[in-house]
């Protein structure tokens, strides 16, 4: 996946001006269509813009940049949220998670382990270092033994970053929540679309993992505790 050049209309190829790229408002003022060719603009754009704005507000609320050190934490969560939003969109549309994005997320989360709240270098506990690989391993094994029919390899890479972001127990709670929410939403969705539950139906799981991560991150929910 490569990103280059200016934003363009996917239908007519016209370069978009800055006032055509203002989140949400441009979509509303242009009545959901290109100013040049009048082709319809997908509702995914304002939806993601609203969701991104909502997450950014929550990040500033729960991780306010009241000091220089705190500001670094705020920037960290803003940055990975931008990555995870793109991953969510891409996984929903193409049912694949781009390596460049998920590796960047995992790398940034791993590097953050080595810095304390005051930005001094630290050696993280073994449990924090192992959180990513330990949580990602079951996903990798499901992908390996099913040859990709049960779980995509991208989900394993995504969980690697989630584990390093949340830690072992919080990361495990995020995964459990992702399975619960994913199961409920998928069953409801299949009944709405197909009027029955289909045994073989490809579901992008990345968005549920990301949703579970933010529930735990913002609200500190623990659905499982192990004596470690």
LINJOJO-V564966 format. One record per backbone hydrogen bond with DSSP energy under -0.5 kcal/mol. NH is the residue of the N-H (numbers start at 1). CO is the residue of the C=O. E is the energy in kcal/mol with one decimal. If there is no record, write none. Layout:
nh->{NH;NH}
co->{CO;CO}
e->{E;E}
This chain:
nh->{9;13;16;20;21;25;26;28;29;30;31;32;33;34;38;41;45;47;48;49;50;51;52;53;54;55;56;57;58;59;60;61;62;63;66;71;72;73;74;75;76;77;78;79;80;81;82;83;84;85;86;87;88;89;90;91;92;93;94;95;98;102;103;104;105;106;107;108;109;110;111;112;113;113;114;115;116;119;122;124;128;129;130;131;132;133;134;135;136;137;138;139;140;141;142;143;144;145;146;147;147;148;149;155;156;157;158;159;160;161;162;163;164;165;166;167;171;172;173;174;175;176;177;178;179;180;181;182;183;184;185;186;187;188;189;190;191;192;193;194;195;195;196;198;201;205;208;209;210;211;212;213;214;215;216;217;218;219;220;221;223;228}
co->{14;9;7;17;18;23;22;24;25;26;28;27;30;39;34;32;42;43;44;45;46;47;48;49;50;51;52;53;54;55;56;57;58;59;64;67;68;69;70;71;72;73;74;75;76;77;78;79;80;81;82;83;84;85;86;87;88;89;90;91;96;98;99;100;101;102;103;104;105;106;107;108;109;110;111;112;120;116;114;122;125;125;126;127;128;129;130;131;132;133;134;135;136;137;138;139;140;141;142;143;144;143;146;152;152;153;154;155;156;157;158;159;160;161;162;163;167;168;169;170;171;172;173;174;175;176;177;178;179;180;181;182;183;184;185;186;187;188;189;190;190;191;190;196;199;203;205;205;206;207;208;209;210;211;212;213;214;215;216;215;221;226}
e->{-1.8;-1.6;-2.7;-1.8;-1.7;-3.2;-2.1;-2.1;-3.1;-2.1;-1.3;-2.8;-0.9;-2.5;-1.3;-2.9;-1.3;-1.9;-2.6;-2.2;-2.5;-2.5;-3.1;-2.2;-2.4;-2.5;-2.4;-2.1;-2.0;-2.4;-2.3;-1.8;-3.0;-2.7;-2.0;-2.4;-1.4;-1.3;-2.3;-2.7;-2.2;-2.2;-2.3;-2.5;-2.5;-1.9;-1.7;-1.8;-2.8;-2.2;-1.6;-2.4;-2.3;-2.2;-2.7;-2.7;-2.2;-2.4;-2.9;-1.7;-0.6;-2.2;-2.8;-1.1;-2.3;-2.3;-2.7;-2.5;-2.2;-2.3;-2.5;-2.0;-0.7;-0.9;-1.6;-1.7;-2.5;-1.9;-2.3;-0.7;-0.6;-1.9;-2.6;-0.9;-0.6;-0.6;-2.9;-2.1;-2.2;-2.0;-0.7;-0.5;-2.3;-2.7;-2.3;-2.2;-2.8;-2.8;-1.5;-0.6;-0.5;-1.9;-1.1;-0.8;-0.9;-1.8;-2.2;-2.4;-1.5;-1.3;-2.0;-2.9;-1.7;-1.5;-2.7;-2.4;-2.0;-2.2;-2.1;-2.2;-1.9;-2.4;-2.6;-2.1;-2.2;-2.4;-3.1;-2.7;-2.3;-2.1;-2.7;-2.3;-2.2;-2.4;-2.8;-2.6;-2.1;-2.1;-2.6;-3.0;-0.8;-0.7;-1.0;-0.6;-0.7;-0.6;-0.5;-2.0;-2.4;-2.4;-2.8;-2.0;-2.0;-2.0;-1.9;-2.7;-2.5;-2.0;-1.9;-0.6;-0.5;-1.8}
